[in-house]
């Protein structure tokens, strides 16, 4: 069951969901685990020019009072020691504004979808990095199945919670003051370590 009612004196006073349990378990694990930083793994996994570009993007985001994260498959593969091209950047703030600022400073073209808070920055000079995708941290609502989402700006925690499996909810912070810090709100690293593919929630 996805939801269990909490009853007191014959009245329903609350509900406990699968997500509530995951949040509690993840919080207990975080409290017991030391802070994890993956800066060394990032440096080993990325070519120097790409690492320098990430730091430049994070600095520009900081100038705009935004926080920058790499999320999902790239972080999962980084922890597994596997090469990955699955590179998604999430911004706590306006991803479109950040991409346009970068294009103004460094060149290239931006394709933006302001309705969804996403932007694709096509870098000048082409490969080895032809483009980067930026997404504003968000939460989504669907009026009905297969409908386009209604998007609302949110935190990195809310953005990660809308993903499918716990092992895809991992994120690494790229801000200069916390570069390489691992964010694991939903127990993704534990599930990765134990070889579990766990559905995050019933949606």
Secondary structure, DSSP 8 states (H G I E B T S, - for coil): --EEEEEETTEEEEEEEHHHHHHHHHHHHHHHS---B-HHHHHHHS-HHHHHHHHHHHHHHHHTT-EEEEETHHHHHHHHT------EEEEES-HHHHHHHHHHHH--EEEEETTTTEEEEE-TT-TTS-EEEEEE-EEEE-SSTT---EEEE--HHHHHHTSSBGGG--EEE-SGGGTTBEE-SSSHHHHHHHT---B-S--
